[in-house]
Amino acid sequence: MNAKILRLNKAGNPVSWLTREETATLLVKELVIWSLGDTVMEIRGGFNRSGEQSVLKLPSIVACDGKVHLESFDPPLENKYLFRRDKNICLYCGGVFAVMDLSRDHVVPLSRGGKDSWTNVVTSCRRCNNRKADRAPEQANMQLLAIPFVPNQYEFLYLSNHNVLADQMEFLSARFSPHIQLS
């Protein structure tokens, strides 16, 4: 099983992805306060005196007690998440490329005061990135096909897991912003 379990805080906000071992530990220690979704796995344990085997059912979504942090969400900017946000599409020519043929392009180049931030970077094929060079898209006579955006915590958890289960996707996508569209 490659699927991970979605961990929420007690307010229902997504926090992280858990392995089955981490989820089993939380369940056994009674740290899960509620759960949602389908059972993704059953772990069978030992037998009691009457010959009954213990069974631990792992749900696809668990909520744990603890503090609910209200500070803003600041997802790490890494190419793997950026490329997945942009669906491996070069946001200049519109072509779909393999990860090895993609690069991070700064809409406003760093040398011209641009920042290395979600709202200033897009996925670009190497050809378009070289063509644009150290210029703004308008100066290179290139049009940006989409506006770069910062993924919210629901979108980021989707971007960070390639094996999102259907019920997890339903939970996460209900809170996607209009920016992100799924294929």
C-alpha positions in Angstrom: 0.0 0.0 0.0 1.6 3.3 -1.1 -1.4 5.4 0.0 -0.9 7.7 2.9 -3.4 8.7 5.5 -4.5 12.4 5.6 -4.0 13.9 9.1 -6.2 16.8 10.2 -6.2 18.9 13.3 -9.2 18.9 15.5 -10.6 21.9 13.5 -10.6 19.8 10.4 -7.7 21.5 8.7 -5.2 19.3 6.9 -1.8 19.1 8.6 0.2 16.3 6.9 0.4 12.9 5.3 0.9 9.9 7.6 2.3 6.4 7.0 0.2 3.5 8.0 2.6 2.9 10.9 2.2 6.5 12.2 -1.5 6.2 11.9 -1.6 2.9 13.7 0.4 4.4 16.5 -2.0 7.4 16.8 -5.0 5.0 16.9 -3.5 2.7 19.5 -2.5 5.6 21.7 -6.0 6.9 21.3 -4.8 10.2 19.9 -7.3 10.2 17.0 -10.4 12.1 18.0 -12.4 11.4 14.8 -12.0 9.9 11.4 -13.5 10.0 7.9 -13.3 8.1 4.8 -12.9 4.5 3.8 -10.8 1.9 5.6 -7.5 1.8 3.6 -6.0 -1.1 5.5 -6.6 -3.6 8.3 -3.7 -4.6 10.6 -4.1 -7.9 12.3 -2.6 -8.4 15.7 -2.4 -11.1 18.3 -5.0 -13.4 19.7 -6.7 -13.0 23.0 -7.5 -15.8 25.5 -10.8 -16.6 23.7 -9.0 -17.0 20.4 -10.2 -13.7 18.8 -7.6 -11.8 16.8 -7.3 -8.1 17.2 -7.9 -6.0 14.1 -7.0 -2.3 13.7 -8.8 -0.6 10.8 -6.9 2.4 9.3 -9.2 5.1 8.0 -8.1 7.3 5.1 -8.5 10.5 7.1 -7.8 11.0 10.8 -8.2 14.1 13.1 -5.9 14.4 16.1 -6.2 16.6 19.2 -3.8 19.4 19.9 -3.4 23.1 19.3 -4.9 24.7 16.2 -2.4 27.1 14.8 -4.0 30.2 13.2 -0.9 31.6 11.6 -0.9 31.8 7.8 0.2 28.8 5.8 3.5 29.2 3.9 4.2 26.2 1.7 7.8 25.5 0.7 8.6 26.5 -2.9 10.2 23.4 -4.5 10.3 22.6 -8.2 8.4 19.3 -7.7 5.5 21.2 -6.2 5.7 24.0 -8.7 5.7 21.7 -11.7 2.8 19.8 -10.2 0.9 23.0 -9.5 1.3 24.0 -13.2 0.6 20.3 -14.3 4.0 20.1 -16.1 2.8 22.7 -18.6 5.2 25.4 -19.8 3.2 28.6 -19.0 4.7 30.3 -22.0 4.3 27.9 -24.9 1.6 25.6 -23.4 3.5 22.4 -24.0 3.4 19.5 -21.6 6.9 18.3 -20.7 8.7 15.6 -18.6 10.1 16.9 -15.3 13.6 16.7 -16.6 12.7 19.1 -19.4 11.2 21.8 -17.1 12.7 24.6 -15.2 11.6 27.3 -12.8 11.2 30.7 -14.4 11.0 34.0 -12.5 8.4 36.2 -14.2 10.2 39.3 -12.9 13.9 38.1 -13.0 15.8 38.1 -9.7 18.3 40.5 -11.2 15.5 43.0 -11.7 14.2 42.8 -8.2 11.9 39.8 -8.6 11.5 37.4 -5.7 11.8 33.7 -5.5 8.2 33.3 -4.4 5.1 31.3 -5.5 3.6 34.4 -7.1 6.7 35.2 -9.2 7.6 31.7 -10.5 6.1 29.6 -13.2 6.9 26.3 -14.9 8.8 26.8 -18.1 10.3 24.5 -20.7 14.1 25.0 -21.1 13.6 26.5 -24.6 11.2 29.2 -23.4 13.2 29.9 -20.3 16.3 30.5 -22.5 14.3 32.6 -24.9 12.9 34.8 -22.2 16.3 35.0 -20.6 16.8 37.9 -18.1 13.7 39.8 -19.2 10.1 40.3 -18.3 7.6 38.3 -20.5 6.5 41.5 -22.3 10.1 42.5 -23.1 10.6 39.0 -24.6 7.3 39.2 -26.5 6.0 36.2 -24.6 2.6 35.9 -23.0 2.1 34.2 -19.6 -0.7 31.6 -20.0 -1.7 31.6 -16.3 -1.2 33.8 -13.2 1.1 32.2 -10.6 -0.5 31.7 -7.2 0.4 30.4 -3.7 -1.3 27.0 -3.0 -3.4 27.0 0.1 -2.9 24.2 2.6 -5.5 21.9 1.0 -3.9 22.4 -2.5 -0.4 21.9 -1.1 -1.2 18.6 0.5 -2.7 17.5 -2.9 0.5 18.7 -4.6 2.7 16.8 -2.2 1.2 13.4 -2.6 1.0 11.4 -5.9 -1.3 8.8 -4.4 -4.3 10.8 -3.1 -7.3 8.5 -2.6 -10.8 9.4 -3.9 -12.3 10.2 -0.4 -9.2 12.3 0.5 -9.4 14.1 -2.8 -13.1 14.9 -2.2 -12.2 16.3 1.2 -9.3 18.4 -0.1 -10.7 19.6 -3.3 -13.8 21.0 -1.6 -11.5 23.8 -0.4 -9.4 24.4 -3.5 -9.3 28.0 -4.7 -10.5 28.8 -8.2 -6.8 28.9 -9.4 -6.3 25.2 -9.3 -8.0 23.0 -11.8 -7.7 19.2 -11.9 -7.5 17.2 -15.0 
